[in-house]
Amino acid sequence: MIARGFGDVSDPALLGGKGRVLEELRAAGFEVPEFFVALPGAPDEEILAAFDADFGAGERVAVRSSAVEEDGTEHSFAGQFETFLEVGRDELAERCGAVWESGASERVRVYHGRRGASGGRPAALVQRMLSPDASGVAFSADPVSGRRGVAVVAAVRGLGEKLVSGRSDAETWEAGRGRPQRIGENRGVLTEAEAGRVAALARSCEDYYERPQDIEWALEAGRLWLLQSRPITSMRDLPDPDQPLRIWDNSNIAESYPGVSSPLTYTFARRAYEHVYRQFCHIMAAPRKRVARNESTFRSMIGQVRGRIYYNLVSWYRLLGMLPGFALNRPFMEQMMGVKEPMPEAVVAAIEAENRSGKAADLLRLTRTAGGLVWRYLRLRRSIERFFARLRDAMGEAPEGRDEYEWLDHYRELEGKLLERWDAPLVNDFFAMIFSGVLRTLCSKWCGDAHGELANRLLRDLGDVVSAEPARRIRGMAERAAAGESIEADFAAFLETFGDRCFEELKLESPTLRDDPGPLRESIEALAGRLAAGEGSPGSVAGEPAGVVPDLPFVKGLVFRWVLREARSCVRHRENLRFERTRVFGRVRRVMRTLGARLAERGLVAGRDDVFYLQLEEILAHFENTSPQPISEELVRFRKREWQAYRAEAPRPDRFQTHGAPGACRQFEDLTAPRDGETEADADGVLRGLGACAGVVRGKVRVVDDPRNAGLRPGEILVALQTDPGWVVLFPAAAGLLVERGSLLSHSAIVAREMGIPAIVSIPAVTKRLATGQEVEMNGATGEVRVLTESS
């Protein structure tokens, strides 16, 4: 059967990929040489009759394949089938047969198997043979660099077959926004105007098919012909380097949001970051016009990539760039966030240029900021008292009824009174960083405290630190249980106060101790059994006394004691305010579960906890009737499948970059490879981190990925990637603590100091370097870990 267009076949797919595309392009007005398609098995007489009708007796044609999947969005089949040029009438039928049979060749069979393509014989596309002055290929986007805004033209004299076969080097042009530019040494094939025409043709094909195209073209007597157009199948895996750069880093945020987080958790956290750091800029007296100009920055402080939450570092640097003294503040922010590698200088220079306002203006703003901070410092305690009063008012009693709008109003009240007014915790965190940093500097310079041991001991026994209270109560209950006393009243009181604590407690989907008190009871029973057996608390070997204020000259002594007092106060308030954050998140969790129950009652989702697969904006819009798309079980099922796939994937690097929308990226440029390549101990066999609590412990390690199934044994040292407040149920049974991530002000460091458990944080790749059963000796003062035996 012979086909000259869609009207000659029952199904356009019968024309094959190449034939279908050329017919579409011809119908759309593109200049395509005359052609017809000989379907597999077409009689010789029909093929010759079609040739006689369409071409002159002495004309030559090209005979090419046109398989169903050829030149498609998934597979190109480039070079897999037979192609014949300069074919005359007498050999036409034979050549068509050879093209049909090439579908059964070994190379095509292998291609099918590797690419997952279907088989079948291709049709034969018979097209008038041109005698071009120049021909070649062109790409509407650069297939090597991935730049979508640059077209690439490759040209040779005469037939383009010399280019495809590699028998002739091409003259290459790049066409971006300006005039086309010749690349390389080959020249003399196209003029600048002709190169521009070919690039424009490639872009027209892209516009028609709405995706980057790889075309074949020929220029004959000034007329530009289109011979073929197919998608550039490799482009979908290439980021466009001209699109906005984003650098993703999970340095500290992984402590709050480890692993995969639900859509609801991410969208709630993103909203909280937006509110909080807009407040931060106002607190720091950033120019209001700059703040207004950077609204998109606040909305993108964090991002979610394949289910995992990362800092969007470019936004953090842009935020810092709004403030005066950007160059001075950069190292402080990098230390605060635990960022191990600074931003590329080109990005920093661009941010500085965006916010440059002259030395005099910047100095004035720096003076205003400094004055504002002094004012905030003088009012800090009063600000914290007001925040607690506002917290008590907002938290109050949770709604008791089933009316979803009472719960929705309660959420809006929490958001308005707390999340949008998180000023006291922000200011206190800032001063906690300042004073603790200054304290460590003074201990080092005035007291010879090279490893920070004295500073760590001085920051122990802070007083009323609520973060350490759960561990103290757990030990107390274990002691009473070991003595045969009932602990049920104490257990209930613990849940009443700390019931919102849980592993991964900032993830709204995490079950709390109130939901599942089993891990708490198991921790108490295990510790009670060891105490009853006379093993004591392994952590008691820490036994280091609190630091004694050094004897310094009068003036230095005054300064040192003032810095120490403020550091202790700010760190104590920091931990207590973080506990209040836990309570707020716990209340939000209750609100969302209640709203999820209402959705389940109406059959919109299968169960209450399906609400965690919805975005915060979707939930609010549903109950406020502002959403164009209804919530449905289908949407939840789709998200569940997606998130299950994310959980099954290997984690992305701790730091990587993308260009454009990360969701469209299939490849991520790993920026941690050199650092992660360091998987062995240092040359002297010692692992090093930051000593967080002094004490020397020798024992076997247990590497814990999931604290719910930790199984700590007597005398074991707990090794973890990171911890959060929910891990505190394991601390009373741990002999020591080794943590891969975290800082000296992270929760694990502070609680370890309060409980007297030797601890080291920020040990590179410690969860990879150590294995459960290895015996080590750790020194919480120097931050050193010596491996004594292999795992058993």
N, C-alpha and C positions, 0 to 999 in steps of 0.2 A: 504494500500500500504506500502511496505517495501522499504527503501532506505539505501544503504550502501555507497553512495557517491554522488557527484554532477551529475554524469552521469545517475543516476536513477530518477532524478526529472527535471521537466521543468524549475523550478525556484529555485535557491539555498536557497531562503528564506523559502521554504517549510520545510527544515530540522530544522528550528527553530534556535534560537541564539546559543544554546549550541552545537547542532549537526553541524551547519555550521562551528563554530570555531574549533571543534575537527577535522573535515575533512580537514580544511585548515592547521592545525598544523600537522596532520599526513602526508599530502602531502608535507609539508615543511621539513619533516625528524624528527620531534619530536617523542619521545617514548610515544604512546598513546595506552592504552589497546583496544582490538578489540571491536567494537560496531556496532549496526545498529539502524535505526530510524524507529519506527512504527508510521506512520502518523495517525491522528485522523480518526477513523472508519475502520481501517485495520481489515480484517476478522481474527478470532482466528487462523484458519488453516495456514494463511500466517505467522503470528507471530511465531507459533510453528515450522513451516518449516524453518524459518530463524534461530531460536534457534538451531535446529538440525544440520543445515549446518555450523554454526559458532562455536558452543560450544559442549562439550561432554555431555553425558546424565546426569552425576552426577554433572555437574558444576552449580555454583550459579552465579547470575548476579545482577547488580544494575539497577533499573528502575527509571529514573529521567525525569523531564520535560525538554522540549526544545521549549519554546514559541518563536514567531517571534521576539519580542522585548527584550527577556531575554538576559542578559549578554551583552547588547549593551552599546554604549557610553552615552546614556541618562538615561537608566533604567537598574537596575540589577535584579529586582524581587527576590532578595535573600530570600529564605525561604518561598515564597508565595505559591508555588505549592507543590504537594505531591512528596515525594521521598521514595523509598523502597529499602532496602538492603537485601542481602542474599535471593534473590528470586529464587525459583526452577522452573523447567519447568511446573509443574502442575498448579501453581498459576500465571504464567507469563501473560496470556491474561487478567485475572481479574485485575492484577496490572496496566497493560497498560491502561485499561479502567478507573481505578481510577485516574490515572495521567491526562488523557484527561478531565475528568469531573471536576478536581480541578480548571480548568480555570473558572468555573462558581461559585466558592465559594464566600462567603460574603467578606472574607478578600482580595481576589484578586479584587473583584468589588470595594472595598474601595480604594485599591492601585491604580487601574486604575483612579479613580476619582481624587485622590490627586495629582497624578503625570502626569495626562494628557496623559496616555498611552492608546493605543487601546486595545480592547478586543480580544476574540477568544480563541479556545481551543488549548492547547499546544500539540506538538507531544511528543511521549514517546521515550526516548533514552535508549536503552538496552545495557549495557556494562559489559564485563567480570568482575567478582568480584575478587579482589585481596586479598591475605592474607599477608598484609604488616607487616614488623617488626616495622616500624614507618611511620607516615603520618601526614599531617597537611596542613596548608596554608602558603603562602609566598607572600610578597608584594615587587615589584621591587623598590618601593619608600616608605618612611615612611608615612602612611596615617594619622598619628596623628600630627606629627610636620611639615609635608610638605617637609621634606628634600628629594630632588630627588636623592642625591648621596648615600643614605643609604637604603639597602634592609633589610626587616624584615622577619624572619623565625619563625614560631610557630609550634612546633612538639609535638606529643603524641605517646605513644607506641600503636601499633595495628592500628585500624581504626580511621580515622580522624573525623568520625561522633561524637565521644565523645567530641572532641574539639568544633565542630560547635554547638552542643547541650548544651555546657556549663557543661557537666558532668565530665570533666577532665581539670585540669589546664595544661597549655602548658609550655614546655621549650622554651624560647624565645632567639633568636640570632639577633644581628645587624651586618650587613656586609657593611662596607664602603670601603675606599681606602685600608686599611690594612687587617689584619687577622680578621675573624669573632670573635665577642665578645659575650659571654653568658650574658644575662641580667636577673637579678632576682635570686631567690633561687632554682627554679626547675632545675634539671639536670639529666643526665644519659640516655637521649634519643638519641642524635646525638653526633657524634664526631665533632671536629672542621672542619675536611675535608668534612664530610657529610653536615654540615651546609653550607659550602662554595659551594658545588655542587648544593644544593637547591637554594641558592641565585643566582648562575650563571644561573640556569634554569629560574628563574623569570626574570632576566635581558634579557635573550635571547628572552623570550616572548615579553618583552617591545620593544626590538630592532625590532622584526618582525612586531609588530602592531604600532610601533612608538608612543607609549603612555604608561604611567605606568600601570602595570597589577597586578591583584590579582589572584593568581593561587592556585589550589589544587594539591597536589602531594602525592605520596606514594613510599616508599623504600622497595622493596621486594627482599630478597636474594642478596643484593648489587646492584640491578637494580633500577634506578630512573624512575618512571613513571609520566607522566603529565596527570592529570585527568580533568582539566578545566583551562581556562584562560579567564579573563574578565577585562575590564577597571576599574580602581579605579575612579568611577564617582565623588567622593568628592574632588579629587586632584585639579580640575580646580579652585576651590574656595580657595585653600590654597596657600599662598606665600611660597616660598622656603627660609627659614632663612639663608641658606648658600649663597644665591645670594647677589649681592651688595646692601647695605642699602642706601635708599634715604629718606631724611626727607624733606617734602614739607611744606612751610610756606608762607602765603600771607600777613604777617604783614603790610608792606608798599606798596607792589606792587599792592594790591587791590585798592589803591587810584588812581593808573594810569590805571589799567585794571580791573574794577569791573565786576562781573558777567561773562557771557560767552563771549569770544572773538573769532572772525573769524579766520580761518586758515591763511589768509593772514596777519592779524594783528600779530598773534603769531610768524609766521616765520620771519616777518620783525623785530619784537622786539628781537627775539632770535639772529638774525644776528647783530643787533645794540649792544646788550649786549656783544656779542663775541668780536667785534671790540673795544668797549670802554674799557672793562676791561683787554684786552691784552695791550692796551695803558697804563692803570693804573699801571700794573706791571712794564712796562718799565720806567714810570715816577718815580716809587718808587724804582728804581734801583734793581729790583729782578734779580738774576743770570739768564743769558740768557739760560743756559742749563736747568735750572729748568722750565723756561717758555716753552721751546721747548718740554720738557718731559710731560708737562701738557696741551697740545693742546686740548685734549678732555674736560678738565675742562672748558675752555672758551666757548666751544660749548654747554655746559649744565648748564649755570648759571641760566636759568629759564626753566621751563617745563610746558606743558599743559596737564592737567588731566581732562578728561570728559569736555573739552571745556574751563576750567578755568585755568588761568595762576598763577603759584606759583614760588617762589624762590626754587631752589634746594640747600638747605643749605649745604649739604656736599661739593658741588662745591665751594660755597662761603668760607667755612673754608679752603678748599684746596688752594684757591687763596690766602687767608691770610697767609697760611702756607708757601707759597713761599717767603714771606717777612721776613726780620729779626725782632726779637722782637715779635714773634707770641703770647707769653703769655701776653705781655703788650698790644698788639693791639686788642686782642679778645673782651674785654669789649667795646672798642670804636666801633668796627664793629657792635656788637650786638645792641648798642644804636643807631647807624646810621640807621640800618635796622629796628628798632622797634621790634627786636626779644625779646619776653618776657621770653623765656626759653632757656638756653644754650644747646649746643650740648652734647650728651652723652660722658662721659669722655673716653670711649673706642675708640670712633671715633677720638677724639682730640689726644689721645696718638698715634694712628696709623699715623695721619697726621704729628705729631711732629717727629715720627721715620722716616718717608719718607724724611724729610727735615733736619735731624740733621747733622750738619757739624762741631761741636765743638764750644766751647765758644769763642775762639780767632777769628775764622772765622766769627761767627755770630756777634761778637762785631765790627769787621771790616766792615761788610756789614751794620750794624746798623749805624755806623759812616758815611759811604758813603751815605746812605739813608737820614740821617739827613742833611748832607751837601747839597745833591741834593734838599731837600725841602727848605732849606734856599735860595738857588739859585733860585728856582722856585718862592718863595715868593717875592724876590727882583725884579723879572721880571714879576710878575703877571699882573700888569696893562698893560704892553707892550704886554704880551701874549694875553690878552683879546682884545686889539685893533687889533692885527693881526688876531685873530679869527673873529672879526666882519668884517674886510676887506675881509677875505676869504669867509665869509658868503655872503657878498654883491656880490662878484664875482660869487659864485656858484648859488645863487638864481637868481640874475639878472632878465631877462625876460624869462618867460616860453615859450616853443615853441608854435608857433601860428598855424602851419599847422596840417594836418591830418596824416602826415607820422609817423608811429609808431616808426620807428627807430630814429627819432629825439628825441622823448620822451624817448626812451630807453637809448639813449646816455646821455640825461639830467639826468636820474636816476643814471647812472654810474658816472656822474660828481658829483652829490650830495653825493654819497657814497664815492667816492675817496677824495673829498675835505673836507667833513664834518664828515660823520659817521665814517670814518677811522682815523679822526684827530680831535677828540672831546677833545683835551687836556686842553684847557682853562677852560671849564665848570667843568671838573673833578678836576683840581687843585683848582679852586675857591670853589667848593663844600667842598673839604677837609678842606680848611682854614676857610670856614664859620662854619663848625662843630667845629673846634678847637677854634676859637675866641669867638663864641657864648657860647660854653661850659665854657671857661675860664671866660668870663664876668659873667655868672651866679654864678660861684664859688666865684668870687671876691665880687659880690653883697651880697652873703650869708655870707661870712666870714668877710668882712670888713664893710658891711653896715647893717647886721642883716636882710637881705631880705629873710626870711624863705620860703615864697611861690613863690618867683620869680617875684613878682609884679613890683619891681623897674626895673629888667632886661627887662621885657616885655615892660614897658613904655619907657625905653631908646631905645628900638628897634622899636619905632614908628616914624612916620614922617621921613622916611629914605631918602626922596628926590624924585628923578626921578625913581619911581618904576612903571613899566609899568603894573604890575598885578592889581594894584589898579585903574588905569586909566579908565578901562571900567565902574566900579561902579560909579566913579565920573561923567563920561559923561552921564551915565544913569540917575543919579539924576538931572544933569543939563538939560537934555532933558525933564524930567518929570516936572521940575519947569517951563520951558518955555511952555510946553503943558498945564499945569494948568493955566497959564496966558493967554492962547488963542493964543500963537504964533505958527508959523509953525516950525516943526522940521525936515522936509524932507531932507534938506541939511546936517544937523548934522547926521541924521540917515544914509544917504549914506556914509558920511565920516567915521562913526563908522564901517560900514561893510567893507569899503576899508582897514581900519587898522586892525580890529579885526575879520574879516569875517571867519578866520580859527578856531576861538574859537567855542567850542560846548561842550555839555555834553559828558563825556567820550571821551575827545578830542584826546587821544593817540590811540584810536581804529579807524583804518582806515575806517571802515564801518560806523562810526557815521556821520550823516548829520550835516554839519556845519551851522553857522548862515548865511553864504552866500547862502547855499542851501535852508535853511528854516529860514527866519528871524522872523517867527511868535512868538516864545517864547520871543525874545527881545522886539518886539512891545507890546506884552501883559504885560511884566514887566513894561515898561514905562507907559502904559495906566493905569495899576493898581495903580502905585505909584502916577501918576498925579491926579487920582481921589481922593486919600487920601489927597494929598496936597491941592487940591481945596476944600475939605470938612473941611479943617483946622485941619486934624489929624497929619500933620507933618510926619516926618520920624521916625518910631518907634525906629530906631537905635540911634537916637539923645540922648537918655537917657544915653548913655555911657559917653558922655561929660567929660571924664577924660583927664586932661592935659598931655602933653608929660612929661616924666621923667626929673628931674633936676639932673645934675651930682652932687653927694654928695661932701661935703667939707671934704677932706682927707689931711693927712700930705703930705708934698711936694713930696717925692719920690713915695709914694703910689698913689698920685694924678696923677703924670706923667704916671705911669704904667697903672692906671685905664683908663685915657683918651686915651692912645695909643690903649689899647685893645678894648675900646668902638669904637674908630674911625675905626679900622680894622674890627670889627664885623659888624658894620653898612655898611661899604663898601662891604664886602663879601656877606652879606645877600641881599643887593640891587642888586649886580651883579648876584647873584644866581637867583633871581626872573626874572630879565631881560633876562638872558641866557635861562631860562626855557621858556620864551615867544618865543625866537628864535627857540627853539626846536619845539614849537607848529607850527611855520611857516614852518619849515622843514617838519614836519609830514603832514601839510596841502598840501605842494607841492607834496610830495610822494603820497598822496591821489589823487591828480589831475592826476598824471602820471598813476597810476594804473587804475583809472576810464577811462582814455583815451584808455589805452591798452585793457580794458574790452570792450569798445565800438567797437574796431577793431575786437575783438574775436566774438562779437555778429553779426557784419556785415557779417562775414564768416560762421555764423550758428554754430559755435563751442560751444557757450553758448546762453541761451535764452535772456539775457539782460545784460546791462553794469555792473550792480552791482553784477552779478554772479561771477565777478572776485574775490570778497572777500572770496569765498569758495574755492579758489585755493591757493596753497602754493607759496610763493615768488619764490622759486627755480623752480617750475613748469612753472610759467609765464616767467621767464628769459630764461629757457631752451627751451620753445616753440619758442620764437622769435629769439633765437640764434641757433636754430636747433640742440640742443644737448640732446634732450629728447627722450628716447626709447618709451615712452607712450604718445600718443596725448591727448590734452585737449578735453573733450567731454561733451555734455549735460548730459550723463549718470553719469559721475563722479560728476558733480555738483549736480545732483538730489540726488545721494547717500549721499554726504556731507550735503546737506540741511536737509535730514531726520535725519542724525546723530546729527547735531547741534540743530535741533528742539527738539530732545529727551533730549539733554543736558540741554536746557533751561527749560524743564518741570521738571527736577530732582531737588530734594532738594540739596542745595549747600553742598559740602564736608566740613569737619571741616577746621578751619583756619590753623591747623597744624596736619599732619598725616605722617605716614611712610609707605614705601613699600619696598619689596625685589624683585629684578629683574625688569622686564619691567612693569611700572605702567599700561600700556594699557591692560595687561593680567590679572590684578587684579580685582576681583569682590568685595573684602572686603578690607577696609582700616582701619589700626589701628589708632584710634583717640587719639592724644596726647594732646588734649585740654579739654577732658571731665572734669577733676577736676576744671579747671578754668571756663569753661562754665557752670558748675553746680551752680556757684554763680550768681543766677538770682534775688536775693532780694537785697534791699538796705543794707548798713552797719548797724551795731547794733543800731546806733543812728539815723537811718532813712535818712542818708545823702549819696548821690552819690558823688564820688570823681574822679576827673581827673586832668589834667594839666591846670592850669590857663594860657590862652594865651593872653587875653586882659582884663584889669581891667574894672570894672563897675558892679553895682548890678541892676538886672532887675527882675521884678515880672510880670508874665503873663502866658498865656496858651501856651502849646507846640503843635507843629504840626510835627509829625513824617513823614518824606518824603522819600519814596523809589525811586520814579521816579520824578526828578526835572521838567520834562516836564509837569507834572500835579500837581504841588505843591499846588496851591490854598492858598497861605499864606494870612491870614487875619490881619487886623490892630492889632498891639501889640503882635503878636504871636512870639514865640521863635522857631527857626528852629532846628530840631533834625534829624541827618543823620548818616548813617553808616560811610560814608566817603564823601568827596567832591573833586572836581577837578576844574580847572579854569573855566569850563563852568558854574558852579553853581553861578558865580559872578553876573549873572543877577537877582538872588534872594536876594542877600545880602542887597541891599538898602532898601528892605521892611522888613527885619528881625529885631526884637527887640534884639535878642541875638542868639548865635550859640552854639549848643551842638553836639559834634562829637565823635563817638565811636572810630574811628581810627585816626591816625595822630600823629604828633610830634609838638614841638614848632617851628620847621622850615618848617612845611608843608604849602602848599599854603593857606589853610583856615586860619591858625593862622596868617600868615604874612598879608594877605589882611584884615582880621578882625582888626588887630592892625592899619593898615593904615587908615581904615575907621572909627575907633573908635567904633566898635561893640563889646560889651562884648562877650567873647568866651572862651569855655573850650573844650579841645581835650583829646583824649585817656581816655574816660570814659567807663569802662568795661560794655558791654552789655546794653548800654543806650537805644538802639532802642528796646530792649525787656523789659527793666524796666519801660519805660515811654510809655504812649499811648496818641494819639491825644486828646486834650481837658483837660488833667490834668493841674492844675495850679502849677507852681513851682517858687521858688526864686533861681536865680543863681548868684554866685559871681565870676566874671571873674578873680579876684585877687587871691583868695584862691583855686579856682578850685572846689568849693562845690556847690551841687545842692540839695535844700530841696524840697521835694514833699509836697505841701500844700493841694491839693484836689485830689479826684479820677477823672477819665475821665468822661466827660458828653456828 
